[in-house]
Amino acid sequence: MRTSLFFPLSLALVAAVVPAEPGPRPADPGPVLVNQIGYATGADKIATVVAAATKPLKWQLKDDKGRNVASGTTRVVGADKASGDHVHQADFSRATGQGVRRLTVAGVGTSVPFTVTRKPLYPDLGREAMQYFYFHRMGTPVKAEYLQHAAHAHAALHPGDKSVPCYKNWCGKSGGKAQRLNVAGSWADAGDFGIYPVNHAISAWTLLNLYEREHTAYADGSLAVPERANGVPDILDEVAHGSRFMSGMLPRTGLASHKVHNHTWSAFPVKDIAAENAMPRSAMPPSTNATYAVARTNAQLARVLRKFDAKRATALWASAQEAFKRAEARPDVDYPEANDGTDAEGGGDYPDTQNSDDRYAAAAELYLTAEQRADRAAKGYRNAVTGSAHYGEIGPVDWGRVAAAGSLSLLAVPNKLPAADLARMRASLRTAADRLVNTQKREGYPALLSGAEAYPWGSNSAIVNRMMLLGTAYDIGHDRRHLKAMHRAMDYLLGTNAMRISYVTGYGPHRETDLHDRLAWGQYPKTPYPKGWLSGGPNSADINDPVTPTGRPAAKSYAGPGTAPSAWGSKENTINWNAPLVWVATYLKSTAPDLTSR
């Protein structure tokens, strides 16, 4: 069992350094750092102040007319290990009233203006973050009418995915001919155009978990997708479209392909779709965890689509069961992390040598779906769940550590597991949430990561995944500390951080303006990046690009403006980072009344 709170690395990287186009450098907001959007009236409202003073400093909160509405003194935090900054915190949580505010700290400076409100702070962020997935659809034209910026429309990327060869013919022949796989219908994984079952599975699970917890989220007609007005919730349309390739990753026999990508890295940026589509592309050799990923995604999709499309649900269910059976037959085939000619270099590896968590998460989804369908196989899947060493495991999830996804599904979907077992899972969830609250309180900036450790690749995704735990715990126990900690973590993402920027595109006057994305960069800086994309964030654990700075404190290991083409270590965007952003933004909107009591 993994006990670390940090993510394995996201490995969809580029291979060459690309000269950066100059990007606009937002003016430094100064040392009085706040959530650049604002605060709910009943939330903890705490600014981080970078100041060398060793004694408390006076602060004033003023409205948009310059009138003083609250005052106090800072708390000296001292040296913040994550950032290397000497910081104070100014807590103005007790300030009443709504409207535009600015915080001034004597001898230090004044914050950017922000809003205190009873209304949802980010009413459109969840929907905008969902648009990320349509933007990154593969195999179909991406049309201007569904995009934030018409310039990002383009012809279909890799329509040839409906028939790709197996690299060096690893999957053998069928009918006397070399097998080819139909992997059409996917999302581009990250800054490149590879497709990876293990990373897709956690992304799809996150969005489907949101739906299973909140069925009204993104109902039919609520999103800009071609399938709207078809009687199916739009969030399910998007996940179902992006997941079509999963069944096709299974050859005629044996395990699923671990990944599909080009034989060499794509250009950066991609401006010629025809040239990109002409690049050689193959399905790389198989792995056990990719096969379990196919099983769990298809099982969950079969469950949620059943009442909308029974025929497709049945096909997905059959594919899920077949994938699980194949993985059970070869339970320890790990993808090789070596340059030995096993695969081509044009994609990341997503290596993972532990498969027991993948088996448990898959068994949980198959058990829940089998029980829904009154399938006789439910007993066997249930035994695989309850007999696992991961049974009931709770903690942050990511592509390489997925056991908690199984447990969270067991808590989200009604089932016949022993009530005492489910109660223990809920207790573990509350304990995990309490630990996150305590971690956050010890930090100078409101991250949900300990500054005593390195910040991992995709540290911002580590934070939003922990926010999901806090939200799920709040649903169970209604402990306002958990919901307040979610809001504080959003403060971190939107400006109360050592880099002094909002890590979400389109949000805040001092925000990230360029991310490591081949498609969007092709229009940058002429066309802004779409709103609602989450940057990977500081990464001090594994820097292998030329512009993410080394030798800096963890929270400052982040590349500067205009460097995105060569900053895959810190400015990458991915499906498994935007999916939890959707979950979190949607949850904060739906629970807004709980923190607007005054």
C-alpha positions, -999 to +999 in steps of 0.1 A: +000+000+000+013+034-009+012+059+020+029+089+003+006+119-003+024+127-035+016+118-071+036+096-094+049+116-123+029+126-154+051+115-183+035+128-214+066+149-223+081+166-253+115+156-266+130+188-279+136+224-266+115+249-285+123+286-286+096+305-267+076+333-281+075+363-258+044+362-236+028+391-217+043+393-182+016+402-157+026+429-133+036+416-099+006+419-076+029+427-047+035+410-014-001+411-001-015+380-016-052+371-018-076+351-039-078+373-069-114+365-075-127+368-039-142+351-009-175+337+003-189+357+031-187+328+056-153+314+044-120+318+060-106+349+045-068+349+051-041+367+030-005+357+030+018+387+034+055+384+024+074+406+049+106+404+068+091+419+099+094+396+130+065+414+148+028+416+138+019+443+113-013+464+112-037+458+083-068+475+070-096+462+048-112+489+026-142+489+003-143+503-032-149+538-019-118+536+002-137+533+035-122+512+062-145+482+070-122+462+092-087+462+107-064+441+128-028+428+130-011+400+112+001+367+126+038+361+121+042+327+105+079+331+099+100+311+074+078+291+050+097+260+040+078+254+008+086+288-006+116+301+013+096+333+021+092+349+055+055+354+057+026+367+078-011+359+076-038+386+078-071+370+089-101+391+080-126+363+083-148+382+107-152+412+084-189+415+075-206+428+044-202+422+006-186+440-022-152+449-036-124+450-011-086+457-009-063+447+019-035+471+030-007+460+053+013+488+069+047+492+054+042+463+030+016+472+003-020+467-009-036+437-025-054+435-058-091+442-055-113+412-048-150+405-041-167+393-009-200+378-018-228+355-009-231+344-045-210+315-060-175+328-067-168+308-098-203+302-114-189+293-148-156+277-140-169+241-140-185+245-174-154+262-188-132+235-174-154+209-191-148+226-224-112+215-222-123+180-232-141+190-263-111+211-273-089+180-270-112+155-288-093+134-314-105+118-346-133+143-353-133+179-364-133+203-336-158+231-345-157+268-337-194+268-325-184+247-295-152+266-286-144+297-266-122+310-295-131+302-331-094+303-340-089+270-322-112+251-345-094+225-366-097+194-388-098+160-372-066+149-355-055+113-363-087+100-379-065+070-388-069+058-352-097+037-364-070+013-376-035+015-360-009-012-362+007-029-332+043-017-328+066-043-342+036-066-345+035-074-308-002-084-310+003-110-338-020-119-366-057-124-371-071-141-401-036-143-416-030-106-414-012-084-388-037-072-363-047-036-363-067-019-334-096+005-337-089+032-311-110+059-325-128+083-302-104+097-275-091+129-259-055+140-265-039+132-232-018+162-225+005+185-244+008+158-271-015+135-290-009+102-272-038+082-257-031+063-225-057+040-208-043+045-173-044+083-174-077+083-192-093+060-166-086+083-137-099+113-157-131+096-168-136+082-132-134+117-118-160+131-141-183+101-137-178+103-099-191+138-101-221+127-120-228+097-097-227+121-067-246+149-084-269+137-112-280+172-121-245+183-129-242+192-166-276+180-177-285+176-214-282+210-231-259+225-205-226+222-223-213+232-257-210+198-272-223+184-305-244+157-286-265+182-266-302+179-268-300+141-273-316+132-240-283+122-223-266+144-197-238+163-215-212+152-190-219+116-199-218+124-236-184+139-233-169+110-212-186+084-235-171+100-266-136+104-251-137+068-239-147+050-271-111+040-277-108+020-245-125-012-258-104-010-290-072-012-269-079-049-265-065-070-293-082-103-303-065-120-273-043-109-244-038-077-225-047-042-237-022-019-253-006+003-228-006+034-251-010+047-286+012+075-299+034+087-328+068+071-334+084+105-328+073+136-309+049+160-327+059+195-338+054+223-312+032+240-321+012+219-345+001+242-373-003+216-401-029+190-391-023+170-423+014+168-415+006+157-379-018+130-392+008+117-416+032+108-388+036+071-382+016+060-352+012+026-334-003+008-304+026+000-281+029-032-261+005-042-234+003-040-196-019-054-169-028-020-154-039-007-188-062-037-191-077-031-156-081+005-167-102-006-196-123-028-173-131-002-147-138+027-172-162+005-193-179-009-162-186+025-148-198+038-181-220+008-185-236+017-152-243+054-158-254+049-194-277+020-188-309+041-185-300+063-215-286+037-240-291+001-229-276-013-260-243+005-256-243-001-219-245-039-226-216-037-250-195-018-225-203-043-198-192-072-220-159-054-228-154-046-191-158-082-181-136-094-209-108-070-199-110-080-162-108-116-172-077-110-193-060-090-166-067-117-141-050-142-163-018-121-166-018-100-133+018-087-133+028-075-168+043-041-162+051-016-189+089-014-194+106+019-185+136+014-207+150+026-240+155-009-253+135-006-285+103-020-269+084+011-280+087+043-300+099+075-283+070+098-292+050+094-260+053+091-222+055+057-205+032+060-174+052+032-157+036+015-128+048-016-111+020-020-086-011-036-101-031-046-069-046-012-066-057-013-103-073-047-097-092-034-066-105-003-084-116-023-114-133-049-092-152-022-073-166-008-105-175-042-119-191-052-086-213-021-085-224-025-121-230-062-118-252-056-087-271-029-106-277-054-135-285-082-111-257-101-129-246-134-113-210-123-116-216-098-088-205-123-061-171-129-077-164-092-081-175-086-046-151-112-033-123-095-053-132-062-036-135-075+000-105-098-003-082-071-015-055-056+007-068-022-005-104-028+007-116+005+021-084+024+013-089+062+013-065+088+001-056+111-028-059+095-063-039+098-094-033+077-125-007+055-108-025+051-074-061+043-079-073+022-049-091+051-033-111+056-065-126+022-059-135+030-023-150+064-032-172+047-058-183+022-031-193+052-010-210+070-039-232+042-053-257+022-032-246-013-027-249-044-004-215-043+013-217-047+051-228-014+067-199-016+092-174-017+063-189+013+047-190+031+080-152+024+084-146+039+050-165+070+059-145+073+091-113+069+072-124+096+048-131+120+076-097+112+091-080+119+058-098+152+055-088+162+090-051+155+081-054+177+051-069+205+071-040+203+096-014+202+067-029+233+053-029+252+086+009+245+090+017+262+057+024+298+050+005+296+017-028+276+018-016+245-002-027+211+008+008+198+004+035+198+031+063+222+025+086+197+041+085+175+010+092+181-027+063+194-048+055+166-073+050+169-111+015+183-114+014+197-078-017+217-086-035+185-096-024+170-063-042+199-046-074+196-066-075+158-060-072+165-022-100+190-025-122+162-038-115+143-006-124+173+014-157+178-005-166+141-002-159+142+035-180+173+039-209+156+023-206+128+048-200+147+080-210+183+072-178+195+091-174+231+079-137+229+084-135+206+054-155+229+032-135+259+044-102+241+036-115+235+001-120+273-003-086+280+011-070+256-014-088+275-041-073+307-027-039+290-033-047+282-069-061+317-076-033+338-063-023+331-027+008+313-037+045+319-039+044+326-076+018+353-070-003+342-100-036+325-107-028+290-120-062+289-138-063+305-172-087+334-176-091+339-138-076+369-120-057+399-133-023+382-126-029+348-141-012+321-162-014+330-198+004+301-216+005+264-210+023+235-226-002+226-253+006+221-289-028+231-302-034+262-281+002+274-284-003+275-322-026+304-317-008+321-288-004+350-282-028+361-310-056+342-294-058+339-256-058+304-240-094+293-232-106+300-197-107+272-171-074+253-178-053+243-148-016+246-151+005+218-137+021+240-111+055+240-093+075+208-096+107+203-076+106+165-076+116+157-112+126+185-135+137+173-169+129+204-190+153+233-197+133+261-182+116+250-150+141+263-125+162+240-104+176+247-070+146+267-058+122+260-030+094+236-040+067+262-043+088+283-066+100+256-090+078+270-118+087+283-153+081+320-161+059+337-187+062+328-223+082+296-217+054+270-222+069+251-252+099+241-232+082+240-197+065+206-198+077+199-162+056+227-147+033+243-173+018+211-188-020+207-189-036+173-189-070+156-189-064+142-154-057+177-140-087+194-156-111+167-146-107+173-108-109+210-115-143+204-130-153+183-099-141+210-075-155+240-093-189+223-096-189+213-060-180+248-047-208+262-067-234+237-054-223+242-018-220+280-020-250+286+003-233+266+031-207+294+035-228+325+029-245+326+062-234+362+069 
